[in-house]
C-alpha cells in the first residue's frame, strides 16, 4: 500500500485467510487488501484458483486470465490441499492467527472440510467469518451453481435493460459477483468494528441473489407500490424502465447523447424542437414517453453531440457525452482522478489496472504489488507462521 510512510492503512495489521475463488469472494478480498489488510489466498495445488484459467477474452497475462490478475493484486498465494490431513492442518493453523476467514464454497462444503463457522469459531473465537453463497444457505435453489449470468436471469434484473422489444438483456459485467463481494467486505468491516468495541467476532453471510435483489431496491419498491404491474420498458432509448421521458441515450449526427431527468417543454425550447413543447403536463412524460422519445430521437440526429451539449449544459440540463474507454482515458476529467495504477508481479511483469476508489483523509489508496504466482508465498508463510 503506497501512502505517506509515516501513516498506516486503515486495516494495517488485519490478517485475512481467503479460501474463495472465481470472482465474488476475491472481490471482497481485493477491497480489504486495498484498505491495508494482509490477504493470504489459499489455493489448491497444480490448478489453484480456477479463475486463473477463466478467460473472458483472448487477452492473457503470464499465461493466465486477466480477470485473475485484476482481482487478486496485492495478495499472497499459499498452496494447500484441503482434502489431505497435512494441508487442512496447515490452514487451521493459519485460521488460528486470522482476524478474518472467508470463502465462497457452495453450502455445506466448508462444514464437510472441517472449516465451517462452528469449527473455525472453536479454533479462534474472535474471528470474523465471511461466507458467500449463490442463493442462500437454504431453499430449493440452495445447491444451484452461483454463476453471474444465471443470477442476473433469476433475479429479474435482465428485464430492466434494453428496449421493449429486445427481450431480457443482461448487464455486460459480472455485477452479481462484484456486488456480493462488496457486501461481504461491508459486513466484515462492520464485524471488525463490533469486535473492537465489544470483543466479539461473528459470521457474515451474504448471497449473490440477495445482493442483486438489493441492487434493484428502487425498482422493486416501485413495482410493489404500483400494484405489481409488469415492468414496462420504453420502445426506444430505454435507460430506466421506471423513469419517464427524456431519460435515455440518443444517437446524434456523430455520436451519442445521454439525457437524464428534465422538463420536456424546456428541452423543446432549447433544442428548437417545437413538437416537444406540447407536453406541458408532467404526467405525459410517463404516459406518452414512447412518443416523446421518438420525436426527440429523430431531432437529435440532426446535429453533432458537441453542438447539443453547448446548448444544454449552460442551461443546467442534465446531459453528457457518451464515451468509450479510449475517449474517457484521454479526457482531463478522467486524468485528474488518477484512477489507474501500474502494479508489478513477483516475476517482474507489470500491468495497468484500476486503483481503489476510496480516499482516506484525502489520500488515494494505491497498491504496487500485482497478483501472485500459484504458491508464490507458500514457503515464506510456512516459515513465518511455523506451519
Phi and psi in degrees as a GROMACS rama.xvg file:
@    title "Ramachandran Plot"
@    xaxis  label "Phi"
@    yaxis  label "Psi"
@TYPE xy
-96.0664  108.611  UNK-2
-141.405  -167.07  UNK-3
-59.9749  123.016  UNK-4
-56.605  -23.7436  UNK-5
-83.5331  -6.36961  UNK-6
-116.193  148.816  UNK-7
-103.041  154.881  UNK-8
-70.7575  157.483  UNK-9
-56.9223  -35.5212  UNK-10
-103.566  18.8346  UNK-11
-57.9846  130.228  UNK-12
96.2026  -9.08019  UNK-13
-88.1491  127.67  UNK-14
-105.23  124.234  UNK-15
-112.993  124.72  UNK-16
-101.553  111.659  UNK-17
-109.232  111.283  UNK-18
-96.2084  5.64558  UNK-19
-85.3013  165.675  UNK-20
-147.25  -176.069  UNK-21
64.6778  -123.432  UNK-22
-117.45  -48.9375  UNK-23
-61.7609  -56.0602  UNK-24
-62.3731  -48.8583  UNK-25
-58.3054  -28.5566  UNK-26
-64.2418  -39.82  UNK-27
-65.0171  -44.4143  UNK-28
-61.4921  -37.0184  UNK-29
-61.5965  -44.7673  UNK-30
-66.2003  -39.0426  UNK-31
-65.1121  -38.9045  UNK-32
-65.1593  -41.8696  UNK-33
-56.3411  -34.2342  UNK-34
-87.613  4.42434  UNK-35
111.378  -4.03936  UNK-36
-71.2916  152.625  UNK-37
-89.5635  116.404  UNK-38
-110.534  115.046  UNK-39
-101.399  115.722  UNK-40
-90.7864  119.403  UNK-41
-88.0379  122.28  UNK-42
-126.948  149.598  UNK-43
-78.1236  152.442  UNK-44
-60.6739  155.004  UNK-45
73.8124  -60.706  UNK-46
-96.0428  -31.9057  UNK-47
66.4254  -157.049  UNK-48
-57.3452  125.776  UNK-49
-61.6674  -18.2198  UNK-50
-67.2341  -17.7109  UNK-51
-59.2271  -27.8806  UNK-52
-113.052  13.1815  UNK-53
-87.5165  87.2126  UNK-54
-80.8635  127.075  UNK-55
-102.558  -5.76318  UNK-56
-158.99  -173.542  UNK-57
-90.9084  15.3665  UNK-58
-96.9154  119.856  UNK-59
-125.711  163.166  UNK-60
-134.363  121.911  UNK-61
52.1422  37.7123  UNK-62
77.3576  8.3112  UNK-63
-130.04  166.918  UNK-64
-63.8779  138.296  UNK-65
-64.8582  -26.9385  UNK-66
-61.1394  -45.6754  UNK-67
-58.2002  -46.7302  UNK-68
-66.4312  -32.7231  UNK-69
-67.1104  -39.4473  UNK-70
-104.06  2.86066  UNK-71
-122.91  20.626  UNK-72
-67.9378  156.126  UNK-73
63.1212  27.3859  UNK-74
-121.915  167.141  UNK-75
-112.603  149.008  UNK-76
-112.731  124.808  UNK-77
-122.673  122.63  UNK-78
-90.4359  128.805  UNK-79
-153.161  136.251  UNK-80
-93.1834  104.981  UNK-81
-69.8325  -10.1163  UNK-82
-90.197  -0.945777  UNK-83
-111.207  148.677  UNK-84
-58.116  -38.3228  UNK-85
-66.2085  -47.4348  UNK-86
-64.2492  -42.8724  UNK-87
-63.9784  -38.9726  UNK-88
-65.2466  -39.9983  UNK-89
-60.5983  -45.3066  UNK-90
-66.527  -38.1907  UNK-91
-63.6163  -34.8134  UNK-92
-66.1498  -37.3068  UNK-93
-66.5742  -39.9503  UNK-94
-59.4763  -37.4884  UNK-95
-62.4086  -26.1978  UNK-96
-94.0538  -10.4305  UNK-97
-78.591  149.898  UNK-98
-88.6855  -33.5905  UNK-99
-134.326  135.041  UNK-100
-124.716  131.748  UNK-101
-143.35  154.2  UNK-102
-157.174  166.364  UNK-103
-133.032  40.2236  UNK-104
-64.4767  157.297  UNK-105
-64.2262  153.739  UNK-106
-51.9577  132.64  UNK-107
94.9445  -21.9432  UNK-108
-67.3913  -46.9401  UNK-109
-59.6513  -39.2017  UNK-110
-65.1455  -41.1052  UNK-111
-65.4198  -29.8907  UNK-112
-80.2417  -11.372  UNK-113
85.6678  20.0594  UNK-114
-124.702  24.0015  UNK-115
-68.3483  172.094  UNK-116
-59.5071  -44.3694  UNK-117
-60.6682  -43.5622  UNK-118
-64.9322  -43.4045  UNK-119
-67.7474  -38.208  UNK-120
-61.4928  -39.3089  UNK-121
-66.1228  -30.3269  UNK-122
-77.8315  -32.7886  UNK-123
-150.934  86.2072  UNK-124
-62.1106  -20.7604  UNK-125
-93.2088  3.44784  UNK-126
-68.1707  147.418  UNK-127
-100.297  117.097  UNK-128
-107.196  125.382  UNK-129
-120.252  135.743  UNK-130
-139.618  140.39  UNK-131
-115.998  136.536  UNK-132
-127.526  169.468  UNK-133
-75.3728  -45.6514  UNK-134
-132.692  14.8315  UNK-135
100.604  172.309  UNK-136
-87.7855  -1.70046  UNK-137
-150.175  171.994  UNK-138
100.527  170.484  UNK-139
-68.181  -18.9172  UNK-140
-96.6602  2.62903  UNK-141
-48.9215  -41.7017  UNK-142
-102.073  9.2312  UNK-143
-72.0886  153.935  UNK-144
-66.5266  129.129  UNK-145
-84.9671  69.711  UNK-146
-103.945  142.648  UNK-147
-57.4786  -50.4975  UNK-148
-60.95  -38.0939  UNK-149
-64.8496  -40.8624  UNK-150
-66.3228  -42.6806  UNK-151
-57.8542  -42.0866  UNK-152
-68.6691  -43.1549  UNK-153
-72.204  -25.9931  UNK-154
-84.3278  -7.44659  UNK-155
90.265  -7.7398  UNK-156
-60.8369  -34.2379  UNK-157
-71.2295  -8.65426  UNK-158
-92.6406  6.62603  UNK-159
-100.779  -23.8157  UNK-160
-101.712  159.095  UNK-161
82.6031  168.694  UNK-162
-81.8346  168.188  UNK-163
-58.8254  -31.6997  UNK-164
-93.8957  8.17706  UNK-165
-91.6486  -10.2326  UNK-166
75.1947  -173.068  UNK-167
-66.1811  135.553  UNK-168
-125.796  113.919  UNK-169
-76.248  156.61  UNK-170
-71.9236  149.536  UNK-171
-84.884  23.5287  UNK-172
-137.36  159.977  UNK-173
-78.9713  66.806  UNK-174
-66.5394  -36.1557  UNK-175
-66.2038  -43.3666  UNK-176
-60.7067  -49.561  UNK-177
-66.1522  -45.1874  UNK-178
-62.0389  -43.5558  UNK-179
-62.5738  -40.7083  UNK-180
-61.2619  -41.3504  UNK-181
-66.1047  -37.7606  UNK-182
-66.2635  -38.3475  UNK-183
-62.6228  -43.4439  UNK-184
-61.0281  -40.8338  UNK-185
-61.1014  -46.3711  UNK-186
-64.0379  -40.2817  UNK-187
-62.9024  -44.1922  UNK-188
-62.518  -39.7665  UNK-189
-62.4225  -41.7442  UNK-190
-70.5511  -32.4527  UNK-191
-65.3264  -38.4091  UNK-192
-64.3046  -46.0615  UNK-193
-59.6875  -40.6537  UNK-194
-61.5657  -39.6688  UNK-195
-68.0585  -25.1415  UNK-196
-92.5121  -44.8088  UNK-197
-112.262  -3.44342  UNK-198
68.9856  32.1925  UNK-199
-133.11  132.065  UNK-200
-79.0713  -147.982  UNK-201
167.307  174.506  UNK-202
-116.84  122.126  UNK-203
-103.757  122.957  UNK-204
-124.728  117.2  UNK-205
-130.799  155.13  UNK-206
-127.332  152.813  UNK-207
-63.304  -38.39  UNK-208
-63.5356  -46.3709  UNK-209
-64.8342  -34.8733  UNK-210
-65.4513  -43.4822  UNK-211
-75.5054  -25.4192  UNK-212
-69.2406  -44.1954  UNK-213
-59.9838  -36.0295  UNK-214
-57.6388  -27.3472  UNK-215
-100.003  18.9631  UNK-216
-54.5161  -37.9479  UNK-217
-64.2406  -51.3823  UNK-218
-69.4739  -38.8993  UNK-219
-65.365  -41.3094  UNK-220
-61.6328  -42.1985  UNK-221
-63.1652  -40.5662  UNK-222
-56.5405  -46.9866  UNK-223
-69.7859  -38.5741  UNK-224
-69.0274  -23.0977  UNK-225
-88.4545  10.4544  UNK-226
79.6019  17.8399  UNK-227
75.5124  26.3307  UNK-228
-67.6896  145.783  UNK-229
-59.1663  145.933  UNK-230
-63.2071  129.651  UNK-231
-118.333  107.78  UNK-232
-83.1765  154.34  UNK-233
-71.4794  157.785  UNK-234
-66.5082  -30.7069  UNK-235
-146.042  159.122  UNK-236
55.6668  34.6427  UNK-237
-71.1098  135.042  UNK-238
-135.084  -18.8366  UNK-239
-157.936  116.609  UNK-240
-64.6388  -18.7782  UNK-241
-110.338  12.3469  UNK-242
-114.902  147.017  UNK-243
-82.9874  -178.468  UNK-244
-64.0051  147.444  UNK-245
-96.1503  12.6697  UNK-246
-51.5447  114.864  UNK-247
164.191  -177.966  UNK-248
-114.916  132.464  UNK-249
-125.278  142.907  UNK-250
-73.6518  137.689  UNK-251
-112.618  -173.275  UNK-252
-64.5978  -29.6349  UNK-253
-129.188  8.20995  UNK-254
-178.72  -133.943  UNK-255
-141.085  155.797  UNK-256
-133.236  131.031  UNK-257
-98.0234  131.931  UNK-258
-122.422  125.272  UNK-259
-93.3908  -156.586  UNK-260
-61.2582  146.025  UNK-261
-177.118  164.226  UNK-262
-80.9037  121.801  UNK-263
-63.5054  -45.3253  UNK-264
-60.8363  -37.0005  UNK-265
-63.6586  -40.874  UNK-266
-60.018  -41.4212  UNK-267
-58.1718  -41.6176  UNK-268
-68.4775  -47.419  UNK-269
-66.7289  -37.4056  UNK-270
-88.5726  -6.76993  UNK-271
69.6969  35.3087  UNK-272
-112.796  89.8043  UNK-273
-56.9662  -40.6332  UNK-274
-59.1062  -25.687  UNK-275
-72.8593  -19.7067  UNK-276
-72.3156  -14.9327  UNK-277
-74.4178  -16.7129  UNK-278
-91.1719  68.4861  UNK-279
-76.7305  -30.2199  UNK-280
-82.1633  118.823  UNK-281
-55.2184  -27.0479  UNK-282
-61.3768  -31.4146  UNK-283
-71.3372  -18.4217  UNK-284
-67.7695  -17.157  UNK-285
-99.8271  -51.1165  UNK-286
-68.9116  -26.6031  UNK-287
-115.384  25.5013  UNK-288
-65.6008  -33.3992  UNK-289
-63.022  -43.1967  UNK-290
-66.2472  -43.7082  UNK-291
-62.1789  -45.0183  UNK-292
-65.0947  -35.5005  UNK-293
-65.2771  -42.4276  UNK-294
-62.4995  -47.3928  UNK-295
-64.4322  -42.508  UNK-296
-61.8596  -42.5331  UNK-297
-64.5992  -40.2165  UNK-298
-71.5692  -40.7009  UNK-299
-68.0386  -19.0646  UNK-300
-73.0512  -7.81817  UNK-301
-83.506  -14.6768  UNK-302
-136.633  166.531  UNK-303
-75.9484  157.085  UNK-304
-56.4534  -45.9341  UNK-305
-60.7684  -34.2896  UNK-306
-66.8591  -41.9779  UNK-307
-67.9526  -41.4579  UNK-308
-61.6338  -36.5486  UNK-309
-63.4502  -25.9732  UNK-310
-88.4361  -42.7616  UNK-311
-80.5003  -41.6515  UNK-312
-62.8195  -43.8048  UNK-313
-62.3381  -23.831  UNK-314
-88.1671  7.19332  UNK-315
61.9866  34.6285  UNK-316
-83.3486  134.692  UNK-317
-75.4574  105.63  UNK-318
-151.777  165.017  UNK-319
-161.047  151.972  UNK-320
-66.6507  158.698  UNK-321
-112.526  107.507  UNK-322
-103.362  147.62  UNK-323
-90.7465  176.708  UNK-324
-64.2121  -36.8731  UNK-325
-61.9833  -42.7931  UNK-326
-67.1232  -42.8426  UNK-327
-60.6776  -49.0531  UNK-328
-66.0571  -21.2519  UNK-329
-90.08  -4.38384  UNK-330
-87.4507  141.874  UNK-331
-63.0532  -31.5821  UNK-332
-61.2268  -31.4205  UNK-333
-82.3065  -44.0008  UNK-334
-58.5659  -36.9394  UNK-335
-67.098  -22.0393  UNK-336
-75.931  -22.4108  UNK-337
52.6043  51.154  UNK-338
-83.8205  -7.58396  UNK-339
-104.503  150.827  UNK-340
-143.905  157.256  UNK-341
-109.935  126.192  UNK-342
-115.817  155.466  UNK-343
-120.891  128.872  UNK-344
-79.3781  167.249  UNK-345
-62.2704  -25.8585  UNK-346
-87.0819  2.71982  UNK-347
98.2734  -13.0758  UNK-348
-65.9253  136.018  UNK-349
-114.464  152.979  UNK-350
-152.572  152.954  UNK-351
-92.603  142.631  UNK-352
-155.034  -179.463  UNK-353
-81.9101  161.267  UNK-354
-100.751  173.184  UNK-355
-61.9701  133.533  UNK-356
-78.9623  -3.44485  UNK-357
-89.4521  141.267  UNK-358
-114.326  138.691  UNK-359
-117.422  123.176  UNK-360
53.0858  38.3175  UNK-361
80.7852  -0.774604  UNK-362
-104.088  134.811  UNK-363
-73.1018  151.835  UNK-364
-104.392  118.454  UNK-365
-118.061  159.66  UNK-366
-129.27  143.188  UNK-367
-108.447  -3.54884  UNK-368
-103.134  126.656  UNK-369
-82.1517  -166.55  UNK-370
-72.8759  150.253  UNK-371
-86.4596  151.797  UNK-372
-67.0898  157.829  UNK-373
-59.7538  119.903  UNK-374
72.7765  14.6816  UNK-375
-56.4902  -33.2104  UNK-376
-109.356  7.63005  UNK-377
-57.7385  -52.9775  UNK-378
-63.6212  -43.3789  UNK-379
-64.4861  -43.0206  UNK-380
-66.1597  -40.8647  UNK-381
-60.4875  -40.8577  UNK-382
-69.301  -45.8601  UNK-383
-61.345  -41.9769  UNK-384
-94.2544  2.53343  UNK-385
56.0052  49.5017  UNK-386
